[in-house]
Amino acid sequence: RNIANSLACALAFLMTASALRPLPPAPQGQWAVAGPRRYRCPAALFARRSANPWEGSTVKVTTRAGGLVAATGRRWVGPQGGVWAELDEAAGEHLAWALVEGPGFGLEGPALVDEPEVDAAELDGGIPNVAVSPAERPCSVYAMSDVHTDFPQNMALLNELPTHPDDALIVAGDLAHDLAVVRQTLQICVERFRHVFFCPGNHDLWLHREDGCSNSIEKFNKLMSLCEELGVHTKPNKIEGGVLIVPLLSWYEPQFDSPDVKDETIRPVEETMMDFHTCKWPASLSASDATLTEHFDKMNDELSLEHRACETIISFSHFLPRPELLPEKRFLMYPELPKASGSRALGARVAVLGPACHVFGHSHYAWDAEVAGTRYVQAAVAYPRERVARGFALRLCE
């Protein structure tokens, strides 16, 4: 989800989540407001994620047997006699309505059992234990790229990020060129999300006077050590729900661009892109050929082939794995941009991995498209001036 688009809505939701919303008229069945605020779940939880209990499909959630479920006290009785309880989002419940009892679910008894109220001292921190343990709860995956928190406006935006204690965040590169700012940025993310995944972008490897690095490979190694210190994932890791999130390292190569534009008035990427002036590489590596992209791609050889046992795979990179993920050259202000945008080796990695979704960044264009069975998404925060001048190109549809 794009932070720049949904931040205000998310904040508004969190500020009002603890207050009971007005009851809408029930087109069928009837409301029963005076229900219990705690239930015990003997086995599976039958739930609906819809705002109203008569809407949406029912999902069966495997839970910890005998766990507690926090509710608001509201109940709805359907036309067939099924009783549904509204779950308390403020207490950490991710589902909206849960079946208490009713026909049609193959139950021998109630799905939820009324639990008497107890003193707050008997509860974990005064908040009821929910039926779904933290290791089993559904985990939403958020994504952003090109955060550029070296701009004060972007750092202020990040500081307004809501807390998602059960969810994962993918950060697809380009935080800042100052390691101190990178540290501050990742710390904010770690404080707000259960899992944070990161891969570096080109701006992250720009040399900075305070870094103490002689070249950008040293800077990369310092970044990886910083992530390890903060608990940020830079290697494949399986999260709740059988989801494997796979960071893919990469760098761009000129061979990613095809066909070439023959126009002597267009300056080459070596003169146009700041990376060629702010990054420094060992003599054997260059962004003007494929040596640099091959160097970073080889680091991905550590990927385990056990990924095929996971139900869902989400991969991400900073650079583009496919040329189709960039606007056509006739729409680009700088037609040579593809030469400094993506990697063929990265595309091959994604093709072998076969993820359900691949998140990328770098180009600062909102993107959401399916190609060859994989959904490709970019949610760039981008520069403050870009959000003003061309906000329409950064806006993802909900």
C-alpha positions as CSV (number, residue, x, y, z in Angstrom):
1,R,0.0,0.0,0.0
2,N,1.3,3.4,-0.9
3,I,2.0,5.4,2.3
4,A,1.6,8.7,0.5
5,N,-1.9,7.7,-0.6
6,S,-3.4,6.0,2.5
7,L,-1.6,7.6,5.5
8,A,-4.3,10.0,6.3
9,C,-7.0,7.3,6.0
10,A,-5.1,4.9,8.1
11,L,-4.5,7.4,10.9
12,A,-8.2,8.3,10.9
13,F,-9.1,4.7,11.2
14,L,-6.7,4.1,14.1
15,M,-8.0,7.1,16.0
16,T,-11.6,5.9,15.8
17,A,-11.1,2.1,16.0
18,S,-11.8,2.0,19.7
19,A,-15.2,3.7,19.5
20,L,-18.3,1.8,18.5
21,R,-19.7,2.8,15.1
22,P,-23.4,3.5,14.8
23,L,-25.4,0.5,14.0
24,P,-26.8,0.5,10.4
25,P,-30.3,-0.7,9.8
26,A,-30.2,-4.5,9.4
27,P,-31.9,-5.5,6.1
28,Q,-32.4,-9.0,7.5
29,G,-32.1,-10.6,10.9
30,Q,-31.9,-8.4,14.0
31,W,-29.3,-6.7,16.3
32,A,-28.7,-7.9,19.9
33,V,-26.4,-5.4,21.5
34,A,-26.1,-6.8,25.0
35,G,-23.7,-9.7,24.3
36,P,-20.6,-10.7,26.2
37,R,-17.2,-9.0,25.5
38,R,-15.2,-12.2,25.9
39,Y,-15.6,-15.6,24.3
40,R,-13.6,-18.8,24.4
41,C,-13.0,-20.6,21.1
42,P,-13.1,-24.4,21.4
43,A,-11.7,-25.1,18.0
44,A,-11.8,-23.2,14.6
45,L,-13.1,-19.6,14.2
46,F,-15.7,-19.0,11.6
47,A,-15.4,-15.3,10.6
48,R,-16.3,-12.6,8.2
49,R,-14.1,-9.7,7.3
50,S,-17.0,-7.5,6.2
51,A,-18.2,-4.3,7.9
52,N,-21.7,-5.9,8.4
53,P,-22.4,-9.5,9.5
54,W,-24.8,-10.2,6.7
55,E,-22.2,-9.3,4.0
56,G,-19.1,-11.1,2.7
57,S,-18.0,-14.7,2.7
58,T,-17.2,-16.8,5.7
59,V,-13.6,-18.0,6.3
60,K,-12.5,-20.8,8.7
61,V,-9.5,-19.8,10.7
62,T,-7.5,-22.4,12.6
63,T,-6.8,-21.1,16.1
64,R,-5.3,-22.1,19.4
65,A,-7.9,-24.3,21.1
66,G,-9.4,-22.7,24.1
67,G,-8.0,-19.2,23.3
68,L,-9.9,-16.1,24.1
69,V,-11.6,-13.7,21.7
70,A,-12.3,-10.1,22.5
71,A,-15.6,-8.7,21.3
72,T,-17.5,-5.4,21.5
73,G,-20.6,-6.8,23.0
74,R,-22.7,-6.4,19.8
75,R,-24.4,-9.5,18.3
76,W,-26.5,-10.0,15.3
77,V,-29.0,-12.9,14.8
78,G,-29.4,-13.9,11.2
79,P,-32.7,-15.0,9.6
80,Q,-31.7,-18.7,9.9
81,G,-30.9,-18.3,13.6
82,G,-27.1,-17.9,13.3
83,V,-25.6,-15.7,16.0
84,W,-22.6,-13.5,15.1
85,A,-20.5,-11.4,17.4
86,E,-18.6,-8.2,16.5
87,L,-14.9,-8.6,17.3
88,D,-12.9,-5.8,19.0
89,E,-10.3,-4.4,16.6
90,A,-8.9,-2.2,19.4
91,A,-7.9,-5.4,21.2
92,G,-6.0,-6.7,18.3
93,E,-8.7,-8.7,16.4
94,H,-8.2,-8.6,12.6
95,L,-11.5,-10.1,11.7
96,A,-14.8,-8.2,11.9
97,W,-17.5,-10.8,12.8
98,A,-17.3,-14.3,14.2
99,L,-19.9,-17.0,14.4
100,V,-21.1,-17.8,18.0
101,E,-23.6,-20.5,17.1
102,G,-25.8,-21.5,14.2
103,P,-26.7,-24.1,11.6
104,G,-24.9,-24.9,8.4
105,F,-21.3,-25.2,9.6
106,G,-21.2,-28.8,10.8
107,L,-20.8,-27.9,14.4
108,E,-21.8,-30.2,17.3
109,G,-21.9,-27.3,19.7
110,P,-21.3,-23.5,19.8
111,A,-18.4,-22.0,17.8
112,L,-17.7,-19.6,20.6
113,V,-18.5,-20.0,24.3
114,D,-19.4,-17.1,26.5
115,E,-16.5,-16.3,28.9
116,P,-17.2,-14.6,32.2
117,E,-15.5,-11.3,32.9
118,V,-12.3,-11.4,35.0
119,D,-10.2,-8.8,36.7
120,A,-7.7,-7.0,34.5
121,A,-4.9,-8.4,36.7
122,E,-5.8,-11.9,35.4
123,L,-5.3,-10.8,31.8
124,D,-2.1,-10.3,29.8
125,G,-1.4,-6.6,30.3
126,G,-5.1,-6.0,30.9
127,I,-6.0,-6.9,27.3
128,P,-7.8,-10.3,26.6
129,N,-5.7,-12.9,24.9
130,V,-7.1,-13.3,21.4
131,A,-7.9,-16.8,20.0
132,V,-5.4,-16.5,17.2
133,S,-1.9,-16.5,18.6
134,P,0.7,-14.0,17.2
135,A,2.4,-16.8,15.3
136,E,-1.0,-17.8,13.7
137,R,-2.7,-14.5,13.0
138,P,-3.2,-13.4,9.4
139,C,-0.3,-11.1,8.5
140,S,-0.8,-8.3,6.0
141,V,2.1,-7.3,3.9
142,Y,2.7,-3.6,3.2
143,A,5.2,-2.2,0.7
144,M,7.0,1.0,-0.1
145,S,10.1,2.2,-2.0
146,D,12.1,5.3,-2.6
147,V,11.4,6.7,0.8
148,H,14.2,9.3,0.6
149,T,14.1,10.3,4.2
150,D,17.0,12.6,3.7
151,F,14.2,15.0,2.8
152,P,12.7,16.4,6.0
153,Q,9.2,16.3,4.5
154,N,9.6,12.5,3.9
155,M,10.9,11.8,7.4
156,A,7.9,13.7,8.8
157,L,5.6,11.6,6.7
158,L,7.3,8.4,7.9
159,N,6.9,9.5,11.5
160,E,3.1,9.6,11.0
161,L,3.1,5.9,9.9
162,P,0.5,3.9,11.9
163,T,1.6,1.0,14.0
164,H,1.0,-2.5,12.6
165,P,2.3,-4.9,15.3
166,D,1.2,-8.1,13.5
167,D,2.1,-7.1,9.9
168,A,5.1,-7.1,7.6
169,L,6.7,-4.2,5.7
170,I,8.7,-4.4,2.6
171,V,11.1,-1.5,2.0
172,A,12.4,-1.8,-1.6
173,G,15.4,0.5,-1.4
174,D,16.4,4.1,-1.5
175,L,16.2,5.3,2.1
176,A,19.0,7.8,2.2
177,H,22.7,8.2,1.4
178,D,23.5,9.1,5.1
179,L,23.8,5.9,7.2
180,A,22.6,7.8,10.3
181,V,19.4,8.7,8.4
182,V,19.1,5.1,7.2
183,R,19.4,3.9,10.8
184,Q,16.7,6.4,12.0
185,T,14.4,5.3,9.1
186,L,14.7,1.6,9.8
187,Q,14.2,2.1,13.5
188,I,10.9,3.8,12.8
189,C,9.8,0.9,10.6
190,V,10.9,-1.7,13.1
191,E,9.0,0.0,15.9
192,R,5.8,-0.1,13.9
193,F,5.9,-3.5,12.2
194,R,6.4,-7.0,13.3
195,H,8.6,-7.9,10.3
196,V,10.7,-5.4,8.2
197,F,12.4,-6.5,5.0
198,F,14.9,-4.3,3.1
199,C,17.1,-4.4,0.1
200,P,19.4,-1.4,-0.8
201,G,18.8,0.9,-3.7
202,N,21.3,3.1,-5.6
203,H,20.9,6.1,-3.3
204,D,21.7,3.9,-0.3
205,L,25.2,3.2,-1.8
206,W,26.1,6.8,-2.5
207,L,29.2,7.6,-0.5
208,H,28.8,10.1,2.3
209,R,31.5,11.9,4.2
210,E,30.4,10.5,7.5
211,D,30.3,6.8,6.4
212,G,34.0,6.2,6.5
213,C,33.8,4.0,3.4
214,S,36.3,4.0,0.6
215,N,33.9,2.5,-2.0
216,S,30.2,1.5,-2.3
217,I,30.9,-2.2,-1.6
218,E,32.1,-1.2,1.8
219,K,28.9,0.9,2.2
220,F,26.8,-2.1,1.2
221,N,28.5,-4.3,3.8
222,K,27.9,-1.6,6.5
223,L,24.2,-1.5,5.4
224,M,23.8,-5.2,5.8
225,S,25.5,-5.1,9.3
226,L,23.1,-2.3,10.3
227,C,20.1,-4.3,9.2
228,E,21.3,-7.3,11.2
229,E,21.8,-5.1,14.3
230,L,18.2,-3.7,14.0
231,G,16.6,-7.1,13.2
232,V,15.7,-6.1,9.6
233,H,15.4,-9.0,7.2
234,T,17.8,-8.9,4.2
235,K,17.5,-12.6,3.3
236,P,14.4,-14.8,2.5
237,N,12.2,-15.4,5.5
238,K,8.9,-17.2,6.0
239,I,6.3,-15.2,7.9
240,E,2.8,-16.1,9.2
241,G,0.3,-17.8,6.9
242,G,3.0,-19.7,4.9
243,V,4.2,-16.6,3.1
244,L,7.9,-16.5,2.0
245,I,9.3,-13.0,1.4
246,V,12.4,-12.9,-0.7
247,P,14.7,-9.9,-1.1
248,L,16.6,-9.9,-4.3
249,L,19.8,-7.9,-4.7
250,S,20.5,-6.2,-8.0
251,W,22.0,-3.3,-9.9
252,Y,21.2,-2.0,-13.3
253,E,23.0,-2.7,-16.6
254,P,22.9,-0.9,-20.0
255,Q,21.9,-4.1,-21.7
256,F,18.5,-3.9,-20.0
257,D,17.7,-1.2,-22.6
258,S,16.4,-2.3,-26.0
259,P,16.1,-1.0,-28.6
260,D,18.6,1.8,-28.3
261,V,17.9,5.4,-29.2
262,K,20.3,6.9,-31.7
263,D,20.4,10.6,-30.9
264,E,23.6,12.5,-30.4
265,T,21.8,15.3,-28.5
266,I,20.9,12.9,-25.6
267,R,23.6,12.8,-23.0
268,P,24.7,9.3,-21.9
269,V,23.7,7.9,-18.6
270,E,27.3,8.2,-17.3
271,E,26.9,12.0,-17.5
272,T,23.3,12.2,-16.4
273,M,22.8,9.8,-13.5
274,M,24.3,10.9,-10.1
275,D,25.2,7.3,-9.3
276,F,28.2,7.5,-11.6
277,H,29.5,10.4,-9.6
278,T,28.5,9.5,-6.0
279,C,29.1,5.7,-6.1
280,K,32.6,4.3,-6.2
281,W,33.4,0.7,-7.2
282,P,36.4,-1.5,-7.2
283,A,38.3,-1.5,-10.5
284,S,36.7,-4.8,-11.6
285,L,33.1,-3.5,-11.4
286,S,31.3,-1.0,-13.5
287,A,27.7,0.1,-14.1
288,S,28.6,0.8,-17.7
289,D,28.6,-2.9,-18.4
290,A,27.1,-6.1,-16.9
291,T,29.9,-6.6,-14.2
292,L,28.1,-4.8,-11.5
293,T,24.7,-6.4,-12.0
294,E,26.4,-9.8,-12.2
295,H,28.2,-9.1,-8.9
296,F,25.0,-8.4,-7.0
297,D,23.1,-11.2,-8.7
298,K,25.6,-13.7,-7.5
299,M,24.7,-12.9,-3.9
300,N,21.3,-14.3,-4.6
301,D,22.7,-17.7,-5.1
302,E,22.1,-18.3,-1.4
303,L,18.4,-18.6,-2.1
304,S,17.0,-22.0,-0.9
305,L,15.1,-24.2,-3.2
306,E,12.8,-25.0,-0.3
307,H,10.8,-22.0,-1.3
308,R,8.5,-24.2,-3.4
309,A,7.0,-25.6,-0.2
310,C,5.5,-22.2,0.7
311,E,2.0,-21.4,-0.2
312,T,2.7,-17.8,-1.3
313,I,5.9,-16.1,-2.4
314,I,6.5,-12.4,-2.5
315,S,9.8,-11.2,-3.8
316,F,11.1,-7.7,-4.1
317,S,14.0,-5.7,-5.4
318,H,14.9,-2.0,-5.9
319,F,15.6,-2.2,-9.6
320,L,13.2,-3.4,-12.3
321,P,13.2,-7.0,-13.4
322,R,11.3,-6.4,-16.6
323,P,11.4,-3.6,-19.3
324,E,7.6,-3.6,-19.4
325,L,7.6,-2.1,-15.9
326,L,8.9,1.2,-17.2
327,P,6.8,3.7,-19.3
328,E,7.6,3.7,-23.0
329,K,10.5,5.8,-24.1
330,R,8.3,8.3,-25.9
331,F,6.7,9.1,-22.5
332,L,10.0,9.5,-20.7
333,M,11.7,12.8,-20.1
334,Y,15.0,11.0,-20.5
335,P,14.8,8.2,-23.1
336,E,18.1,6.6,-21.9
337,L,16.6,5.9,-18.4
338,P,16.2,2.1,-19.1
339,K,20.0,1.8,-19.2
340,A,20.0,2.7,-15.5
341,S,16.8,1.0,-14.4
342,G,16.9,-2.8,-14.5
343,S,18.7,-6.1,-14.8
344,R,18.2,-9.1,-17.1
345,A,19.7,-11.4,-14.4
346,L,17.1,-10.0,-11.9
347,G,14.3,-10.8,-14.3
348,A,15.6,-14.4,-14.6
349,R,15.7,-14.8,-10.8
350,V,12.1,-13.6,-10.6
351,A,11.0,-16.0,-13.4
352,V,12.6,-19.0,-11.7
353,L,11.1,-18.0,-8.3
354,G,7.6,-17.6,-9.7
355,P,6.3,-15.3,-7.0
356,A,2.6,-14.3,-6.6
357,C,3.8,-10.7,-6.3
358,H,7.0,-8.8,-6.9
359,V,7.6,-5.4,-5.4
360,F,10.1,-3.0,-7.0
361,G,11.1,0.7,-6.9
362,H,13.6,3.0,-8.5
363,S,11.6,4.6,-11.3
364,H,9.2,6.6,-9.1
365,Y,6.1,5.5,-11.0
366,A,3.1,3.9,-9.3
367,W,2.7,0.4,-10.9
368,D,0.3,-2.5,-10.4
369,A,0.2,-4.9,-13.3
370,E,0.2,-8.7,-13.9
371,V,2.8,-10.1,-16.3
372,A,3.2,-13.8,-16.9
373,G,1.3,-14.8,-13.8
374,T,3.1,-12.5,-11.4
375,R,1.7,-9.2,-10.0
376,Y,4.3,-6.4,-10.1
377,V,3.8,-3.5,-7.7
378,Q,5.6,-0.2,-7.1
379,A,4.5,2.1,-4.3
380,A,7.1,4.9,-4.3
381,V,7.0,7.7,-1.7
382,A,9.3,9.7,-4.1
383,Y,10.6,13.2,-3.7
384,P,8.4,15.9,-2.2
385,R,8.6,17.9,-5.5
386,E,7.4,14.9,-7.5
387,R,4.4,14.4,-5.3
388,V,3.4,18.0,-6.0
389,A,4.3,18.2,-9.7
390,R,3.1,14.7,-10.8
391,G,1.2,13.2,-7.9
392,F,-1.1,11.4,-10.4
393,A,1.9,9.2,-11.5
394,L,2.6,8.1,-7.9
395,R,-1.0,7.2,-7.0
396,L,-2.0,3.6,-6.7
397,C,-5.7,2.7,-7.0
398,E,-7.1,1.0,-3.9
